[in-house]
Amino acid sequence: MPKRSARTSSAETVATSPEAVASRLATSRYLADESLATAIFLAIRLGKPLLLEGAPGVGKTEAAKAIAELLGRDLVRLQCYEGIDAAHALYEWNYQRQLLAIRHAGEHEVDIYDDRFLIARPLLQVLKAPEKRVLLVDEIDRSDHEFEALLLEFLSDFQISIPERGTIRATAQPIVILTSNRTRELAEALRRRCVYHWITYPDAGREAEIIMLRAGDVAEATARAVAAAVRDIRARPLAKPPGIAEAVEWANAATILEKGGSPWPEAFRRAIGVLIKDEEDLSCIAAELGKIVEEALA
């Protein structure tokens, strides 16, 4: 386990309070409520991984990006999927380059386990420069239990053992963020190690603020109409409810169509393809879309 420096770290200097975290995130165009800002603050100050769970599209990955920007660090993203293994997460050797080096060396000795032959994957990249990088383990619930156990071991000691090179340890406590769509339950041991926060869809007022912050040239009335309509649409039995990013895209697309001559609410109807991206969902709301939009514009 890496030792915490007696000096105040750069992360702790930035994270002086939950309110300061929320304010700094807002400059990165990410609006965090009090509970999320508090979870981020505690994860940084306690040196614990942050586990963000919630439905797809609520802003979990965007939160990780904003945290990295808040800390002035590069975001290293490990996208999880079924069957992911250590080679994709930790490191692997560039065998082709090793063979070429052996051929070119002839009778001379060559260290084929030199750094130039080592391909650092996300976990090793963060270990090598923990004060310059933030690790995002995205959609950990899509991986299997074996990989989850590997990740738990990594989070316990923040070190990697390479048989040909020895053990590489982090010189400082890495900042780690995990996201999950909760398609399966995570191990209790992993949950206990983290600061936990469940992210929900924002209310209509907050979502309108997000749209105005992230969209291009969208009027406040348009943002509020989109937020109200999206809230109504999400309440329907959809296979893939639209996320916040889709709401922003819908506001942008409808605004572009309106400026091109398509009147409200026709602009919203024509731009529905950037909000709903599933044929069955489109069929589900098609008959009521006009009413939803008219009520949102009222």
TORTI-474368 format. One record per residue (C-alpha): chain; x, y, z. Coordinates in nm, 3 decimals, padded with zeros to 5 digits. Layout:
BEGIN
PT chain x y z
PT A X Y Z $
...
***
This chain:
BEGIN
PT chain x y z
PT A 00.000 00.000 00.000 $
PT A 00.153 00.334 -00.098 $
PT A 00.228 00.565 00.192 $
PT A 00.048 00.895 00.213 $
PT A 00.284 01.189 00.209 $
PT A 00.304 01.403 00.521 $
PT A 00.263 01.702 00.292 $
PT A -00.076 01.797 00.158 $
PT A -00.125 01.640 -00.184 $
PT A -00.232 01.840 -00.488 $
PT A -00.565 01.655 -00.482 $
PT A -00.630 01.753 -00.121 $
PT A -00.541 02.113 -00.201 $
PT A -00.817 02.120 -00.463 $
PT A -01.068 01.920 -00.256 $
PT A -01.092 02.150 00.047 $
PT A -01.466 02.096 00.095 $
PT A -01.766 01.944 -00.086 $
PT A -01.875 02.294 -00.182 $
PT A -01.533 02.367 -00.334 $
PT A -01.551 02.042 -00.530 $
PT A -01.897 02.128 -00.665 $
PT A -01.780 02.476 -00.763 $
PT A -01.469 02.347 -00.943 $
PT A -01.671 02.079 -01.124 $
PT A -01.910 02.345 -01.249 $
PT A -01.618 02.517 -01.421 $
PT A -01.571 02.188 -01.609 $
PT A -01.939 02.207 -01.714 $
PT A -02.043 01.930 -01.474 $
PT A -02.316 02.009 -01.222 $
PT A -02.285 01.792 -00.911 $
PT A -02.544 01.797 -00.634 $
PT A -02.445 01.808 -00.269 $
PT A -02.441 01.430 -00.218 $
PT A -02.223 01.359 -00.522 $
PT A -01.984 01.644 -00.441 $
PT A -01.954 01.506 -00.087 $
PT A -01.880 01.154 -00.214 $
PT A -01.607 01.287 -00.446 $
PT A -01.460 01.499 -00.165 $
PT A -01.449 01.205 00.077 $
PT A -01.301 00.966 -00.181 $
PT A -01.016 01.210 -00.247 $
PT A -00.951 01.296 00.117 $
PT A -00.981 00.939 00.247 $
PT A -00.775 00.793 -00.038 $
PT A -01.049 00.548 -00.134 $
PT A -01.182 00.446 -00.475 $
PT A -01.512 00.608 -00.574 $
PT A -01.785 00.371 -00.694 $
PT A -02.056 00.541 -00.901 $
PT A -02.365 00.337 -00.983 $
PT A -02.673 00.434 -01.180 $
PT A -02.868 00.378 -01.498 $
PT A -02.691 00.428 -01.832 $
PT A -02.680 00.793 -01.930 $
PT A -02.697 00.958 -01.587 $
PT A -02.345 01.101 -01.616 $
PT A -02.115 00.854 -01.437 $
PT A -01.838 00.859 -01.698 $
PT A -01.875 01.234 -01.741 $
PT A -01.828 01.270 -01.366 $
PT A -01.496 01.084 -01.391 $
PT A -01.384 01.310 -01.676 $
PT A -01.477 01.618 -01.474 $
PT A -01.290 01.488 -01.167 $
PT A -00.975 01.437 -01.375 $
PT A -01.008 01.791 -01.510 $
PT A -01.072 01.919 -01.158 $
PT A -00.744 01.767 -01.043 $
PT A -00.554 01.869 -01.356 $
PT A -00.471 01.506 -01.440 $
PT A -00.502 01.281 -01.743 $
PT A -00.789 01.033 -01.740 $
PT A -00.685 00.673 -01.806 $
PT A -00.994 00.473 -01.898 $
PT A -01.023 00.096 -01.866 $
PT A -01.342 -00.004 -02.047 $
PT A -01.465 -00.335 -01.907 $
PT A -01.636 -00.604 -02.109 $
PT A -01.716 -00.972 -02.078 $
PT A -01.392 -01.170 -02.095 $
PT A -01.151 -00.886 -02.013 $
PT A -00.831 -01.025 -01.867 $
PT A -00.506 -00.918 -01.702 $
PT A -00.328 -00.859 -02.033 $
PT A -00.579 -00.590 -02.127 $
PT A -00.581 -00.431 -01.782 $
PT A -00.223 -00.467 -01.648 $
PT A 00.050 -00.514 -01.908 $
PT A 00.183 -00.737 -02.182 $
PT A 00.509 -00.785 -02.366 $
PT A 00.557 -00.679 -02.725 $
PT A 00.668 -01.021 -02.849 $
PT A 00.719 -00.918 -03.212 $
PT A 00.949 -00.635 -03.109 $
PT A 01.137 -00.867 -02.875 $
PT A 01.197 -01.115 -03.160 $
PT A 01.318 -00.839 -03.390 $
PT A 01.557 -00.715 -03.123 $
PT A 01.700 -01.066 -03.078 $
PT A 01.753 -01.103 -03.453 $
PT A 01.922 -00.764 -03.486 $
PT A 02.142 -00.826 -03.183 $
PT A 02.304 -01.131 -03.341 $
PT A 02.567 -01.261 -03.100 $
PT A 02.534 -00.959 -02.868 $
PT A 02.325 -00.970 -02.556 $
PT A 01.995 -00.782 -02.548 $
PT A 01.761 -00.723 -02.258 $
PT A 01.426 -00.822 -02.403 $
PT A 01.255 -00.720 -02.078 $
PT A 01.356 -00.358 -02.108 $
PT A 01.090 -00.085 -02.080 $
PT A 01.078 -00.042 -02.457 $
PT A 00.927 -00.390 -02.490 $
PT A 00.670 -00.345 -02.214 $
PT A 00.320 -00.240 -02.316 $
PT A 00.163 -00.067 -02.018 $
PT A -00.210 -00.110 -01.993 $
PT A -00.434 00.122 -01.785 $
PT A -00.357 -00.014 -01.437 $
PT A 00.019 -00.005 -01.493 $
PT A -00.001 00.338 -01.656 $
PT A -00.159 00.478 -01.341 $
PT A 00.089 00.304 -01.111 $
PT A 00.378 00.463 -01.298 $
PT A 00.242 00.817 -01.261 $
PT A -00.026 00.824 -00.988 $
PT A 00.000 01.200 -00.935 $
PT A -00.054 01.274 -01.303 $
PT A -00.336 01.033 -01.384 $
PT A -00.684 00.933 -01.272 $
PT A -00.796 00.575 -01.331 $
PT A -01.150 00.514 -01.457 $
PT A -01.266 00.153 -01.448 $
PT A -01.577 00.193 -01.661 $
PT A -01.873 -00.046 -01.638 $
PT A -01.706 -00.289 -01.397 $
PT A -02.034 -00.483 -01.386 $
PT A -01.976 -00.600 -01.744 $
PT A -01.663 -00.793 -01.643 $
PT A -01.665 -01.135 -01.477 $
PT A -01.598 -01.226 -01.115 $
PT A -01.240 -01.334 -01.189 $
PT A -01.149 -00.991 -01.321 $
PT A -01.327 -00.827 -01.030 $
PT A -01.107 -01.030 -00.793 $
PT A -00.796 -00.916 -00.984 $
PT A -00.907 -00.555 -00.955 $
PT A -00.974 -00.596 -00.583 $
PT A -00.618 -00.722 -00.533 $
PT A -00.486 -00.422 -00.726 $
PT A -00.690 -00.179 -00.515 $
PT A -00.566 -00.345 -00.195 $
PT A -00.194 -00.285 -00.255 $
PT A -00.167 -00.061 -00.562 $
PT A 00.113 -00.273 -00.701 $
PT A 00.177 -00.509 -00.990 $
PT A 00.421 -00.800 -00.992 $
PT A 00.593 -00.863 -01.325 $
PT A 00.787 -01.191 -01.308 $
PT A 01.062 -01.069 -01.541 $
PT A 01.093 -00.726 -01.372 $
PT A 00.978 -00.755 -01.012 $
PT A 00.712 -00.553 -00.831 $
PT A 00.604 -00.205 -00.939 $
PT A 00.438 -00.002 -00.664 $
PT A 00.259 00.330 -00.677 $
PT A 00.462 00.608 -00.517 $
PT A 00.143 00.789 -00.413 $
PT A -00.222 00.701 -00.362 $
PT A -00.389 00.681 -00.704 $
PT A -00.731 00.836 -00.763 $
PT A -00.960 00.556 -00.884 $
PT A -01.320 00.582 -01.006 $
PT A -01.535 00.279 -01.084 $
PT A -01.870 00.294 -01.262 $
PT A -02.144 00.034 -01.277 $
PT A -02.481 00.014 -01.451 $
PT A -02.576 -00.256 -01.199 $
PT A -02.639 -00.525 -01.457 $
PT A -02.508 -00.761 -01.190 $
PT A -02.420 -00.734 -00.823 $
PT A -02.060 -00.649 -00.739 $
PT A -01.870 -00.835 -00.467 $
PT A -01.920 -00.701 -00.116 $
PT A -01.543 -00.688 -00.067 $
PT A -01.514 -00.445 -00.358 $
PT A -01.803 -00.231 -00.235 $
PT A -01.657 -00.208 00.115 $
PT A -01.333 -00.071 -00.020 $
PT A -01.504 00.220 -00.199 $
PT A -01.688 00.540 -00.124 $
PT A -02.028 00.472 -00.282 $
PT A -02.275 00.698 -00.459 $
PT A -02.587 00.623 -00.661 $
PT A -02.649 00.875 -00.941 $
PT A -03.009 00.926 -01.048 $
PT A -03.153 01.121 -01.338 $
PT A -03.167 01.489 -01.239 $
PT A -03.499 01.661 -01.187 $
PT A -03.630 01.875 -01.473 $
PT A -03.489 02.198 -01.332 $
PT A -03.139 02.060 -01.288 $
PT A -03.147 01.889 -01.628 $
PT A -03.245 02.218 -01.792 $
PT A -02.940 02.378 -01.627 $
PT A -02.720 02.098 -01.762 $
PT A -02.862 02.139 -02.112 $
PT A -02.797 02.513 -02.109 $
PT A -02.445 02.451 -01.978 $
PT A -02.353 02.183 -02.231 $
PT A -02.559 02.263 -02.538 $
PT A -02.447 02.515 -02.796 $
PT A -02.692 02.795 -02.873 $
PT A -03.006 02.678 -02.694 $
PT A -03.256 02.918 -02.539 $
PT A -03.359 02.872 -02.176 $
PT A -03.721 02.808 -02.277 $
PT A -03.605 02.533 -02.514 $
PT A -03.387 02.374 -02.247 $
PT A -03.673 02.369 -01.999 $
PT A -03.911 02.223 -02.258 $
PT A -03.662 01.949 -02.343 $
PT A -03.605 01.867 -01.977 $
PT A -03.981 01.843 -01.912 $
PT A -04.041 01.628 -02.221 $
PT A -03.749 01.395 -02.146 $
PT A -03.870 01.344 -01.790 $
PT A -04.211 01.242 -01.930 $
PT A -04.052 01.013 -02.190 $
PT A -03.833 00.838 -01.932 $
PT A -04.146 00.753 -01.734 $
PT A -04.263 00.532 -02.025 $
PT A -04.175 00.160 -02.038 $
PT A -03.876 00.203 -02.270 $
PT A -03.601 -00.051 -02.332 $
PT A -03.339 00.226 -02.349 $
PT A -03.445 00.546 -02.173 $
PT A -03.261 00.853 -02.303 $
PT A -02.966 00.977 -02.101 $
PT A -02.860 01.332 -02.024 $
PT A -02.628 01.340 -02.326 $
PT A -02.920 01.252 -02.555 $
PT A -03.130 01.529 -02.399 $
PT A -02.853 01.779 -02.477 $
PT A -02.831 01.649 -02.834 $
PT A -03.210 01.674 -02.876 $
PT A -03.208 02.038 -02.764 $
PT A -02.925 02.116 -03.005 $
PT A -03.084 01.931 -03.297 $
PT A -03.427 02.084 -03.246 $
PT A -03.273 02.432 -03.222 $
PT A -03.088 02.379 -03.550 $
PT A -03.409 02.266 -03.722 $
PT A -03.606 02.559 -03.578 $
PT A -03.350 02.808 -03.705 $
PT A -03.372 02.640 -04.044 $
PT A -03.745 02.709 -04.064 $
PT A -03.909 02.415 -03.888 $
PT A -04.151 02.558 -03.627 $
PT A -04.205 02.433 -03.273 $
PT A -04.315 02.168 -03.187 $
PT A -04.241 02.016 -03.530 $
PT A -03.867 02.068 -03.476 $
PT A -03.877 01.845 -03.168 $
PT A -04.066 01.571 -03.348 $
PT A -03.829 01.571 -03.646 $
PT A -03.524 01.556 -03.420 $
PT A -03.649 01.262 -03.212 $
PT A -03.386 01.033 -03.368 $
PT A -03.111 01.192 -03.160 $
PT A -03.307 01.125 -02.838 $
PT A -03.460 00.781 -02.890 $
PT A -03.233 00.527 -03.058 $
PT A -03.436 00.208 -03.046 $
PT A -03.708 00.115 -03.296 $
PT A -03.944 -00.037 -03.038 $
PT A -03.905 00.267 -02.813 $
PT A -03.985 00.497 -03.104 $
PT A -04.298 00.297 -03.174 $
PT A -04.390 00.309 -02.805 $
PT A -04.396 00.689 -02.786 $
PT A -04.482 00.777 -03.148 $
PT A -04.853 00.821 -03.086 $
PT A -04.802 01.040 -02.780 $
PT A -04.493 01.236 -02.882 $
PT A -04.690 01.533 -03.011 $
PT A -04.885 01.561 -02.685 $
PT A -04.567 01.523 -02.475 $
PT A -04.393 01.804 -02.661 $
PT A -04.695 02.036 -02.660 $
PT A -04.735 01.996 -02.284 $
PT A -04.361 02.058 -02.234 $
PT A -04.379 02.378 -02.441 $
PT A -04.689 02.505 -02.261 $
***
